[in-house]
């Protein structure tokens, strides 16, 4: 153990570190693996992505996770088994990526693993008196560390909750360090299963940084595309573009307590599920919507709630640029709808030097770097962005 503690101490003093960031989102597409060279820390962070790959999951893997994903009642043994199983799977994927890239495990300093979210329950959502915000990610870090032989940081969201946050969004920390630009107000919009954004002020004032979830990104679009068209997602937004928006259903979809809650806030597929859509159809009297019209309406639902949240969070007259990432950035129908609603062009995060597909994995590499080599950064007296380091450390031996 002493050997690993001494190694970690030495890593903290190095001018730079080689870190693998891992991200597995709620869409269950696959594991994003980003090998990053990270120099410095905090606002002085310098990052280069050396290699990036998304390794698709087998359908059997997806189905095993879906048995427990975002459900109040599950087979507890399945949850217990998946925790180490996912860790081992992720460890094996890392080793295969390193072999493909011609890099040995000994050349990597750290792994930063987000894990697989299976349930997200902020207090605003569960509403049970006496119980705090909560979230659960599985894919045990000890198993990753032992499998790969690399010190692993994982379970980042728990410290965020312990310090008064809701466990999400965490992108704000890396967003501020990597993408702030003096003289330009920036909105970094990430559209995964759930959409969120970070506001980065052009005056670089950390206390003015703001982040929140907005509601559904792709989760509902993907779910009903799978159900009605047998496809994992609406490629290029083609199905939505072929349909007609149902205004009555759209109005019912937007009538949820989440949208009335103050910023910042978080949510998940536990709220915005297939049952949520079925209930909205019932309330609007639209029990037989054509599949392509349903996808068009769900796409507009995401666009309106995303653009509405951005407008409501920004002071009147504030000028800002929007940079998008996540799966939704590949959906022109969704992107164009957001642009029309905001009255401006939506750009891609790729313009800022990091692939939108790699961004979340990269940001967890930044969080691991902060935990090992960074200092606490004050983000002001506001909810949602506690100034804490995050990540639990697992040694390989």
C-alpha positions as CSV (number, residue, x, y, z in Angstrom):
1,X,0.0,0.0,0.0
2,X,2.8,2.4,0.9
3,X,4.2,2.0,-2.6
4,X,0.9,3.2,-4.2
5,X,0.6,6.1,-1.7
6,X,4.1,7.2,-2.6
7,X,3.4,6.9,-6.3
8,X,0.2,9.0,-5.9
9,X,2.2,11.6,-4.0
10,X,4.8,11.7,-6.8
11,X,2.0,12.0,-9.4
12,X,0.6,15.1,-7.6
13,X,4.0,16.9,-8.0
14,X,4.5,16.1,-11.7
15,X,4.1,19.0,-14.1
16,X,1.7,16.8,-16.2
17,X,-0.1,13.5,-16.1
18,X,-1.4,10.9,-18.6
19,X,-5.0,10.2,-17.6
20,X,-7.7,7.9,-19.2
21,X,-11.1,9.4,-18.9
22,X,-14.1,7.0,-19.1
23,X,-17.8,7.9,-19.7
24,X,-20.8,5.6,-20.1
25,X,-24.0,7.6,-20.5
26,X,-27.7,6.8,-20.0
27,X,-28.1,6.0,-23.7
28,X,-25.9,2.9,-23.1
29,X,-24.3,3.2,-26.5
30,X,-20.9,2.2,-25.3
31,X,-17.9,3.3,-23.3
32,X,-16.1,6.5,-24.3
33,X,-12.3,6.1,-23.7
34,X,-10.2,9.3,-23.9
35,X,-6.4,9.1,-23.2
36,X,-5.4,12.7,-22.2
37,X,-2.2,14.5,-21.5
38,X,-3.0,17.0,-18.7
39,X,-0.6,19.6,-17.6
40,X,-1.1,22.0,-14.7
41,X,-4.4,22.3,-12.8
42,X,-7.3,24.6,-12.2
43,X,-7.6,27.6,-14.6
44,X,-4.1,26.8,-15.7
45,X,-5.0,23.3,-17.0
46,X,-3.6,22.4,-20.4
47,X,-5.1,19.3,-22.1
48,X,-4.4,17.4,-25.2
49,X,-6.4,14.3,-26.3
50,X,-3.9,11.7,-27.5
51,X,-6.4,9.0,-28.4
52,X,-10.2,8.6,-28.3
53,X,-12.5,5.7,-29.0
54,X,-16.1,4.8,-28.3
55,X,-16.4,1.0,-27.8
56,X,-20.0,-0.1,-28.4
57,X,-21.6,-2.3,-25.9
58,X,-23.0,-5.7,-26.7
59,X,-26.8,-5.8,-26.8
60,X,-26.7,-8.4,-23.9
61,X,-24.8,-5.8,-21.8
62,X,-27.3,-3.1,-22.6
63,X,-30.2,-5.5,-21.7
64,X,-28.6,-6.5,-18.4
65,X,-28.3,-2.8,-17.3
66,X,-31.8,-1.9,-18.5
67,X,-33.2,-4.5,-16.1
68,X,-32.2,-2.2,-13.2
69,X,-31.8,1.2,-14.9
70,X,-34.0,4.1,-13.6
71,X,-36.4,1.7,-11.9
72,X,-37.8,1.9,-8.4
73,X,-38.2,-1.8,-8.1
74,X,-35.4,-4.1,-9.3
75,X,-33.8,-7.5,-8.8
76,X,-31.2,-6.5,-6.1
77,X,-29.0,-9.4,-7.0
78,X,-28.7,-8.1,-10.5
79,X,-27.6,-4.7,-9.2
80,X,-25.0,-6.4,-6.9
81,X,-23.6,-8.5,-9.7
82,X,-23.4,-5.7,-12.2
83,X,-21.3,-3.5,-10.0
84,X,-18.1,-5.6,-10.3
85,X,-19.1,-6.9,-13.7
86,X,-19.2,-3.5,-15.3
87,X,-15.9,-2.6,-13.6
88,X,-14.3,-5.7,-15.1
89,X,-15.8,-5.0,-18.5
90,X,-14.5,-1.4,-18.5
91,X,-11.1,-2.6,-17.3
92,X,-10.9,-5.0,-20.2
93,X,-11.9,-2.3,-22.7
94,X,-9.2,-0.1,-21.4
95,X,-6.6,-2.8,-21.9
96,X,-7.8,-3.5,-25.4
97,X,-7.7,0.2,-26.3
98,X,-4.1,0.6,-24.9
99,X,-3.0,-2.5,-27.0
100,X,-4.6,-1.0,-30.1
101,X,-2.8,2.4,-29.4
102,X,0.5,0.7,-28.7
103,X,0.7,2.0,-25.1
104,X,1.4,0.0,-22.0
105,X,-0.5,0.3,-18.8
106,X,2.7,1.4,-17.0
107,X,2.7,4.5,-19.3
108,X,-0.7,5.7,-17.9
109,X,-0.8,7.6,-14.6
110,X,-4.5,7.5,-13.7
111,X,-7.9,6.3,-14.8
112,X,-10.9,8.5,-14.2
113,X,-14.1,6.4,-14.3
114,X,-17.6,8.0,-14.2
115,X,-19.3,4.5,-13.9
116,X,-22.8,3.7,-15.1
117,X,-25.6,5.7,-13.7
118,X,-28.5,3.5,-12.7
119,X,-30.6,5.8,-10.6
120,X,-30.6,9.6,-9.9
121,X,-32.7,10.9,-7.1
122,X,-32.2,14.5,-6.0
123,X,-34.3,15.6,-3.0
124,X,-36.5,17.8,-5.2
125,X,-37.4,14.7,-7.2
126,X,-37.9,12.1,-4.4
127,X,-39.5,14.5,-2.0
128,X,-38.9,12.3,1.1
129,X,-38.4,14.3,4.2
130,X,-35.2,13.7,6.1
131,X,-33.4,12.1,3.1
132,X,-30.7,13.9,1.1
133,X,-29.9,14.2,-2.6
134,X,-28.8,10.8,-4.0
135,X,-27.4,9.2,-7.1
136,X,-25.9,5.8,-7.9
137,X,-23.2,4.9,-10.4
138,X,-21.9,1.3,-10.6
139,X,-18.8,-0.2,-12.1
140,X,-16.5,-0.7,-9.2
141,X,-13.3,1.3,-9.3
142,X,-11.3,-1.4,-7.4
143,X,-12.0,-3.9,-10.1
144,X,-10.9,-1.4,-12.8
145,X,-7.6,-0.7,-10.9
146,X,-6.8,-4.4,-10.2
147,X,-7.7,-5.4,-13.8
148,X,-5.6,-2.7,-15.4
149,X,-2.8,-2.2,-12.8
150,X,-3.6,1.6,-12.9
151,X,-4.6,3.8,-10.0
152,X,-8.3,4.6,-10.6
153,X,-10.5,7.5,-9.4
154,X,-14.2,6.8,-9.5
155,X,-17.6,7.6,-8.0
156,X,-17.1,11.4,-8.5
157,X,-20.7,12.4,-7.8
158,X,-20.9,11.4,-4.2
159,X,-18.5,14.2,-3.0
160,X,-20.6,16.7,-5.0
161,X,-23.7,15.6,-3.0
162,X,-21.8,15.5,0.3
163,X,-20.8,19.1,-0.3
164,X,-24.4,20.2,-0.9
165,X,-24.8,19.6,-4.6
166,X,-27.2,17.2,-6.4
167,X,-24.4,15.1,-8.0
168,X,-24.9,16.8,-11.4
169,X,-24.0,18.4,-13.7
170,X,-20.3,17.9,-13.1
171,X,-19.2,19.2,-16.5
172,X,-19.0,22.7,-15.1
173,X,-15.6,22.2,-13.5
174,X,-13.8,21.0,-16.6
175,X,-15.8,23.4,-18.7
176,X,-14.5,26.4,-16.7
177,X,-10.9,25.2,-16.7
178,X,-10.7,24.2,-20.4
179,X,-13.2,26.4,-22.3
180,X,-13.5,29.8,-20.6
181,X,-12.5,32.7,-22.9
182,X,-12.0,36.3,-21.9
183,X,-14.3,38.6,-23.8
184,X,-16.8,35.9,-24.9
185,X,-19.8,34.7,-22.8
186,X,-20.2,31.0,-23.6
187,X,-23.0,28.5,-23.1
188,X,-21.7,24.9,-23.3
189,X,-24.7,22.8,-24.1
190,X,-24.4,19.0,-23.7
191,X,-27.2,16.9,-25.0
192,X,-26.9,13.3,-23.8
193,X,-29.9,11.4,-22.5
194,X,-30.6,14.5,-20.3
195,X,-29.5,17.9,-21.5
196,X,-27.5,20.4,-19.4
197,X,-25.6,23.5,-20.0
198,X,-22.8,25.5,-18.3
199,X,-22.6,29.3,-18.6
200,X,-19.0,30.6,-18.7
201,X,-18.8,34.4,-18.3
202,X,-16.5,36.4,-20.5
203,X,-15.0,38.2,-17.5
204,X,-13.7,34.8,-16.2
205,X,-15.4,35.3,-12.8
206,X,-15.7,31.8,-11.3
207,X,-18.5,33.0,-9.0
208,X,-20.6,33.8,-12.0
209,X,-20.3,30.3,-13.5
210,X,-23.7,28.6,-13.7
211,X,-24.8,25.1,-14.6
212,X,-28.1,23.2,-14.6
213,X,-30.0,20.3,-16.3
214,X,-32.8,21.4,-18.6
215,X,-34.8,18.2,-19.0
216,X,-34.7,15.6,-21.8
217,X,-32.0,15.6,-24.4
218,X,-32.1,12.3,-26.4
219,X,-33.6,9.9,-23.8
220,X,-37.2,10.0,-25.0
221,X,-36.4,10.4,-28.7
222,X,-34.1,7.3,-28.5
223,X,-36.7,5.3,-26.5
224,X,-39.5,5.7,-28.9
225,X,-37.2,5.4,-32.0
226,X,-36.3,2.0,-30.6
227,X,-39.9,1.1,-29.9
228,X,-41.4,2.2,-33.2
229,X,-38.6,2.0,-35.7
230,X,-36.2,-0.6,-34.3
231,X,-33.3,1.8,-34.4
232,X,-31.1,3.0,-31.5
233,X,-31.6,6.7,-32.3
234,X,-33.1,9.0,-35.0
235,X,-30.1,9.2,-37.3
236,X,-29.6,12.8,-38.5
237,X,-33.1,13.6,-37.2
238,X,-34.6,12.2,-40.3
239,X,-37.6,10.7,-38.7
240,X,-38.4,13.9,-36.8
241,X,-38.0,15.9,-40.0
242,X,-40.6,13.6,-41.7
243,X,-43.2,14.1,-39.0
244,X,-45.6,16.9,-37.8
245,X,-45.4,18.3,-34.4
246,X,-48.5,17.6,-32.3
247,X,-49.2,20.9,-30.4
248,X,-51.6,19.4,-27.9
249,X,-49.2,16.6,-27.0
250,X,-46.3,19.1,-26.8
251,X,-48.2,21.2,-24.4
252,X,-48.9,18.2,-22.1
253,X,-45.3,17.1,-22.3
254,X,-44.1,20.5,-21.1
255,X,-46.5,20.4,-18.1
256,X,-44.2,18.9,-15.5
257,X,-43.2,20.1,-12.0
258,X,-39.5,19.9,-13.0
259,X,-39.9,22.8,-15.4
260,X,-41.3,25.0,-12.6
261,X,-38.4,24.3,-10.2
262,X,-35.8,27.0,-9.7
263,X,-32.3,26.7,-11.2
264,X,-30.0,24.9,-10.7
265,X,-31.7,21.5,-10.9
266,X,-31.1,18.0,-12.0
267,X,-33.2,15.2,-13.3
268,X,-33.0,11.9,-15.1
269,X,-34.8,9.1,-17.0
270,X,-36.5,8.2,-13.7
271,X,-38.8,11.2,-14.4
272,X,-38.7,11.5,-18.2
273,X,-39.5,7.9,-19.1
274,X,-41.7,6.2,-21.5
275,X,-44.5,6.3,-18.9
276,X,-44.2,10.0,-18.8
277,X,-44.9,10.2,-22.5
278,X,-47.8,7.8,-22.3
279,X,-49.3,9.8,-19.5
280,X,-48.9,13.0,-21.6
281,X,-50.6,11.3,-24.5
282,X,-53.5,10.3,-22.3
283,X,-53.9,13.8,-20.8
284,X,-53.8,15.4,-24.3
285,X,-56.3,12.9,-25.8
286,X,-53.6,11.8,-28.3
287,X,-53.6,8.1,-27.8
288,X,-52.9,7.3,-31.5
289,X,-50.1,9.6,-32.6
290,X,-48.3,8.5,-35.8
291,X,-44.8,7.3,-34.9
292,X,-43.0,9.9,-37.0
293,X,-45.2,12.6,-35.5
294,X,-44.4,11.4,-32.0
295,X,-40.6,11.6,-32.8
296,X,-41.1,15.1,-34.2
297,X,-43.0,16.2,-31.1
298,X,-40.4,14.7,-28.7
299,X,-37.6,16.4,-30.6
300,X,-39.4,19.7,-30.4
301,X,-40.1,19.1,-26.7
302,X,-36.3,18.8,-26.1
303,X,-35.6,21.8,-28.2
304,X,-38.2,24.0,-26.4
305,X,-37.2,23.0,-22.9
306,X,-33.5,23.4,-23.7
307,X,-33.9,26.9,-25.3
308,X,-36.4,28.0,-22.7
309,X,-34.0,27.1,-19.9
310,X,-31.1,29.0,-21.5
311,X,-33.3,32.1,-22.1
312,X,-34.7,32.0,-18.5
313,X,-31.2,31.6,-17.0
314,X,-29.6,34.4,-18.9
315,X,-30.1,38.1,-18.0
316,X,-32.1,40.0,-20.6
317,X,-29.9,41.4,-23.4
318,X,-26.9,39.1,-22.5
319,X,-25.0,38.2,-25.6
320,X,-23.5,34.7,-25.7
321,X,-22.3,31.9,-28.0
322,X,-23.7,28.4,-27.7
323,X,-21.4,25.4,-28.3
324,X,-23.1,22.0,-28.4
325,X,-21.8,18.5,-27.6
326,X,-23.3,15.0,-26.9
327,X,-25.4,12.8,-29.2
328,X,-28.0,15.6,-29.7
329,X,-25.3,17.7,-31.5
330,X,-25.4,15.1,-34.3
331,X,-29.2,15.6,-34.8
332,X,-29.7,18.5,-37.3
333,X,-33.4,18.7,-36.7
334,X,-32.9,19.2,-32.9
335,X,-30.0,21.6,-33.4
336,X,-31.8,23.7,-36.0
337,X,-34.9,23.9,-33.8
338,X,-32.8,25.2,-30.8
339,X,-31.1,27.7,-33.1
340,X,-34.4,29.0,-34.4
341,X,-35.8,29.3,-30.8
342,X,-32.8,31.2,-29.6
343,X,-32.4,33.2,-32.7
344,X,-28.8,32.3,-33.3
345,X,-26.5,29.7,-34.8
346,X,-25.6,26.8,-32.5
347,X,-21.9,25.9,-32.9
348,X,-20.1,22.6,-32.1
349,X,-17.7,22.3,-29.1
350,X,-15.3,20.8,-31.6
351,X,-14.5,24.4,-32.6
352,X,-12.9,24.8,-29.2
353,X,-10.4,22.0,-29.7
354,X,-12.1,19.0,-28.1
355,X,-14.3,16.5,-29.9
356,X,-17.9,16.7,-28.8
357,X,-18.1,13.0,-28.6
358,X,-15.0,12.9,-26.3
359,X,-15.9,15.8,-24.1
360,X,-17.5,14.1,-21.2
361,X,-14.8,11.5,-20.9
362,X,-12.2,14.3,-21.1
363,X,-13.9,16.2,-18.4
364,X,-13.7,13.3,-15.9
365,X,-10.0,13.1,-16.7
366,X,-9.8,16.8,-15.7
367,X,-11.7,16.0,-12.4
368,X,-9.2,13.2,-11.6
369,X,-6.4,15.6,-12.3
370,X,-7.9,18.2,-9.9
371,X,-8.3,15.5,-7.2
372,X,-4.6,14.6,-7.4
373,X,-2.9,17.9,-8.3
374,X,-5.4,20.7,-7.9
375,X,-6.5,23.2,-5.3
376,X,-10.0,24.1,-4.2
377,X,-11.6,26.8,-6.4
378,X,-14.3,29.1,-5.1
379,X,-17.4,29.3,-7.3
380,X,-19.4,31.6,-5.1
381,X,-22.2,31.2,-2.5
382,X,-24.6,29.4,-4.8
383,X,-26.1,26.0,-5.0
384,X,-25.0,23.4,-7.6
385,X,-21.2,24.2,-7.8
386,X,-19.5,23.4,-4.5
387,X,-15.7,24.1,-4.6
388,X,-14.6,20.5,-3.9
389,X,-12.3,17.9,-5.4
390,X,-14.1,14.7,-6.4
391,X,-13.3,11.0,-6.9
392,X,-12.5,8.0,-4.7
393,X,-9.1,6.5,-5.1
394,X,-8.6,2.7,-5.8
395,X,-5.1,1.3,-5.8
396,X,-4.3,-1.7,-8.0
397,X,-2.8,-3.7,-5.1
